[in-house]
Amino acid sequence: MKFSDKAEAFNFYRTSTAEVIETRATEIGRLIDADATADVSALNIELDGLKDAKTSIEQRSAMKDKLKGFNPITGRNFDDKPEQRDDDNIFGSREYRGAFFKQMLNQPLSKDESAIFDRAQNQAHIERRDAFTGVTSGAAVIPTQTLDEVVKKAVTQGNILQYVRQFRIPANLSIPVATPEDTAAWHAEGEIVTPSTNTPAKVSFSAYELLKVFSLSVASNAMSIQAFEAYLTTELSRTIMAAINTGVFSGVGTTQPTGILPGITWGMTNSATFASTGIKFADMLGLAAMLKRGYAQGAVWAMNNTTLFNRIMSVVDSIGRPMFTDPTNGGVGYILGKPVVIDDFMPDDTILFGNFQYYGVNMPQDILLEVSRESSFKQGLIDYRSMAVADAKPIVSEAFLKLTVGA
């Protein structure tokens, strides 16, 4: 196949695997060496496109590896081993983790475990991690390793939480967030340079409470620590993290986070509505072109699974190539070179395009777990109450675009 320029060659090979690209590059080298009639200029163009496509694949692979290993809430890698005895990281210690789950399962604690659990309770009180009134002595901060697993399970389900910006700052504290800066100006030698003034965006988070109560039989006291931790991880990822995930898109801002859809004023400059007869390739190009300079790096498309299959999968360009590319093995797909995030908390027939680093989620305190063996005494149940403080809101509205499919 003959390409007119490097960009066309890159677009053709960008969804190929590294092995396919390397094989084709080897073939071109042999052609240049062995065939005196070969069009060297055209082959060089194709080689340049192959090189750029391979670089793009390597960059995407590196980003995926980075996202898989990093917990944005705790600021640690999931594979990092917790320090064993460190009062500054007591919630990440192995001893505290064992003491925590024994306390929740009403199993006897050793002398050392009782001591570290008491130190953790005191530290939590000093740091105001238990900002809930009336908690009992059975309440405790979830160990860091368990929280890592909760977040890891949540972000690997394909939702938007791995792309938003995470904060751990006190509530009602306004902090600046840098926006894309203006470019440098050309300077004439000897002339006075006037400093430019960049006004960063500011964000201030409230403190909204998230509660989830679940009950287990008294027989759960016989569960192993590993079994109870696995259950707790699944329960919290499906409730606490799911509630935060929902708020990113649809939160109304009253006693809950402010979502992107209700929290941004939408108009002709940042949104579009297309007929239900079908989205066209040119329509998507026009929407993507509306994103202001500086936000495209790191931008993603967000939609639910229904919208993807009903509206996007059938869209093709002028020569019949599908707009949604690389949908292999359930992996990440791309539209116009940008990743597609499938999130079931997005409404049907609604698509967001933007840089979600300009949407902030704040969890100033660790998740607190409290156990009560009295509230369901007659039913023979043990009640567990997980509590978290969180807020979320758009930081920079112009970093997002919305596409709605009309009736």
N, C-alpha and C positions, 0 to 999 in steps of 0.2 A: 504494500500500500504506500502511496506517495503522499507526503504532507507538504502543504504550502508554507507553513512556518512552525516554529518550535511549540507555540501554544496549542496548535491543533494536534501535534504529536503527543504532547503532555496529556491533553484531555482524553486522547484515545487510550493511553496506557495507564492512566492514574488509578484505575480500578483493577489492574492486573496484579499478580503476585510478584514478589521480588525474583523468584525463580524464572518466571516467564520473561521478565525484563532482561535479566542477565543472559538468558538463552538467546534472545533476539539481538542483544548487543554483540554477542560472540559471532552470530551469523553475519551481521553487518561487517565486522572486522574481516571475516573470511572473504566476503564479497569484494571488499576494497582491495584485498591483497591478490585475489585470484582472477577477478574479472576486470579486464582492461576497459570494457565498455560500460561499466557500472556508472550510474549517475552519482558521483561522489558528493556533490553539493546537496542533493536530496537526502542521501544517507547520513550526512553530517547533521542535517536538520533533525532527522529522526533520532540520531544519537543524543543530541541535546535534549530532546523531549524525553527520551528514556532516562537520562540522568536526572532530570528534574522530577520525574515520576517516582524514581527510586528514592530520592531524597525525601519526597512527601510521604512515602510509605514508612520510611524509617522514623520520621518525626511523629507520625500518628502512633506508631508502635511504642515509641518512647513515652508519649503522653498517656497512653493506656496503662503502661506499666506503672507510671507515676501515680495515676489515680487509684489503681488497685491497691497500692501499698500504703497510701496516706490517709489518716483519719483527720479530717478538717476540724472536728470538734475539739479533740484533745491536742492537736498539733504534733502527733507522734505517728511513727510508722506502725502498722498493725503487727509487724513481726518483731518489733523492739521488745526485748525481754524486760519486764519490770524490775526495778531495783529492789533488792531484798530488804534492806533496812535503811530507810532514808525518810526522816520526818518531813522533808519537803515534798516527798512523793509517796506519802503513806498509803494513799488510796490505790497506788499502783504496785504495792508490795505483795508478794506471794502469801505472807502470813496474814495480811488483812483480808485477802480474798478468801482464804480458808475460814477465818473467823466470821466473816460476813455471812457466808452461806450456812455455817453451822448455827449461827444465831437465828437466821431465817427459818431453819428446819428444826429448831428447838433441840439441837444436839449439844452435848456437853463440850465446853471449850476448855482447852488446857490453860495453864497459868499464863504462858506466853501469849496465847491467842486472846485471852481476856485483857491482858495489858495493852496489846496493840489495838484492840477494838475500842478500849476506853480512850486511848490517845487519839484515835481517829474521830471519836465522838467529840472530844474537846476541840480538836482542830476544826472540825466542821462547824462547831458553834462559833469559834473565833472568826472564821472566814465568812460567817453568815451564809453558809451553804444551805442550812435548814431554815430558809426564810419563810417557813410556814408556822403559824401559831398553833399551839396545842399538840405538837407531835409527841408521841410517847417515847419511852426509852428504847422501844423496839425498832425505831426508825434509824436508818443508816444509809450513807452514801454508797451507791453501787460502785464496785471496784472498777478501776480504769480499764483493766483487761476485758471485763464483761461489757463495758460501754463501747470499747473498740469493736467487739463482736457485733453489738447491736447496730452500730453505724455501718460496719462493713457489710452486714447482711442487707441493710437498707439501700446502700448505694450500688450494690451489685444487682439489684432488681431492675435496673435500667431507668431509675427515676431521676429527677432534676437536681436532687440534693448534692450530687457530686460536682455540679457546675456552679452553684450559687456561692457567694462569699460568706464564710463563716466567721462569726465574732464570738469572743468571750469577754465582754466588757460589762461593767455595772450598768444597771438600768438607769434611764433618764440622764445619761451622760452623752453630750454632743461631741462627736469626733469628726474630723475632716477626712474626706475620701478623695484622692486625686482623680481627676478626669483627664482624658487625652489632651495633652498640651499643644499649644500652637507651634507651628514650625519655626525654625530660626530664620532671621531676616538677613539678606545680604548687606554687607557693611563696607562703606567706602573708607579707605585708609585715612586715619586721622580724625574722622568724624566722631562726635559724641554719641554714645549708645544710650538710648532711653530704656531703662529696665521695663519689662512687661510685667503686668500684675495678673497672676493667675489665681482666681478665686475657687478653691476646691469646694466640692459638694460636702454637705454636712448631714449626718444621720444621728438620730437619737432614738433609742429603743425603749419601749415600755416593758413592764414585767407582767406577763399573762400566765396564769397557772394552767397546767395540763394535768388532769387526774385520770387514772385508770385503776379500777378495782376488779380483781379477779379472785375467785375462791378455789381452793383445793381441799380435797378430803384430808382428814386427820392422818390417813394412811400415808400422805405425802411426806410425813416426818421420816419415813424409812427410805426415802429417795436418796440416791447418791448425790454428792455435790455436783458431779458432771451432768447428771440427768436434770437436776433442778436448774443449773445454769443454762443448759440448752433450751429448756422450756421458757425460762425468763427472757433469754435473748430473743427468741421467736415472738413472744408476747409483746415485748416492748417495741420491736421493730415494726410490728403490725399495728400498733396502737399509737404510741408516742410519736415515733418518726413518721407514721402515716398521717397523723394530724398536722404535723409541721409541713409535710409535703403538700397536703391539701391547701394549707394556708398560703403557700407560695403562689398559687394560681388564683384562688377564689376567696381568700380571707377578706372579711368585710371591714376589719380594722376596729371593731367595737368588741372589747374583751377577747380579741383574737388578732392574729397578724393581719397586715394589709397586703392583699394579693395583687398581682400584676394586672389582672383583668379589671377588677373594680377600682384599683388604686391609681390608675393612669388615665388622664383625660385623652380620649381617642378622637382623632379627627382626620382630615384629608391628608395631613402631612405625615401621619404615622400609622395609618391603617387603611385597609381596602376590603371591599365586599364583592365577591364574585357570584355569578349566577350558579344555581344548583345543577345546571346542565353540564358543568365540568370546568375544572381549572386548566388553563392553558400554560404552556411553557413560558410564553412572553409575559403572562400575568405574574408568574413567580419571579422572573427577571426584574420586572418593574418594582415589585415589593422589595426585593433585596437591594435594589438601587436606592431606596429611600433611607437606608440606614446611614446615619451621619458618619463622617470620617473619624477614625480612631476606635470604633467599636467593632469593626469586622473581625479583627484578630481575636479569636476565641469565641466568636458568635456561633450559636447552634440553633437548629430548628426544634421546636417542642410541639408535640401533638400526641393524641392517643392512638391506640392501635386501630380503632374503627376509622378514624380520619385517614390514616396512612393507607389502608387497603381500599377504602371507598373513593378517595379523592386524589391520592398522590401516585399510587402504583401504576396507573394507566397513562400518566402524563409523559409525552415524548417530545423531543425537539423536532426541528424541521426535516431531519433525515431519519427519523424513526428511533433514535436512541432514547432509552428511558431516562427520565430526569432523576429518579431515585436509583442510585448506583450502589454496588457492592452489598446487596442484601443476602450474603451467603452465610450459611451455618448459624443463622440467628444473630449475627454480629451487628456492629454499628453500620448503618447505611448513611449515604451522603446525598445531599441536594445542593447542586451548584458548588460542590467542594466543601460544604459545611456539614458537620455531623448532625444526624437526626436522633433526638432523644424521645423515646416512646415512654409516655407517662400516662397511666390510666386515670389520673386525677385531673387531666385536662378535659374540658367539655368537648362534645362531639362537634365536628365541623368548625373548629377553631384552631388556628395555628399561630404560634408565637415565633418570631425570629429576632434574636438579639444576643447581647453579651450578658449572661446571667451573673457575671462577676459584679455587676452593678445592681444586684438584688442581694440584700443582706439578711442573714439569719443569725440571731443572737441567742445563745444559751449561757447566761452568766453563771449558772450553778449546775452542778452535777445532778443527775437524776437521783431522787431519794426514794427508797423503798421502806415501807412500814408494814409490820405484821400485827394482826389482831387475832387472838384466839378466843375472844369473848363475844364478838358481835354475832357470830353464827354458831353459838354454843349448842343450841337445840338441834341444829342440822348436822352437827359433827363436821363442820367445815372450818377451815382457816382462811381468813381474808387477808389478801395482800393489796396494798395501795401504792402504786407508783406515782410519783409527783415530780413535775419538772416546771421550770420557769423558762419561758421563751417568748420571742417576738421576731417579726420579720416584716420587711417593707422594701419597696423599690428605693434605691439610692439616687439613681439618675434616670429619669423617665425617658429621655431621648435615646437610651440604649436599647429600646425595645420597639418592635413593630408587630402589628396584629393583622391576621388575615381571617375573615369570617366568610363562610359560604352561605349566601342568602337563600331565602325560600324561592 
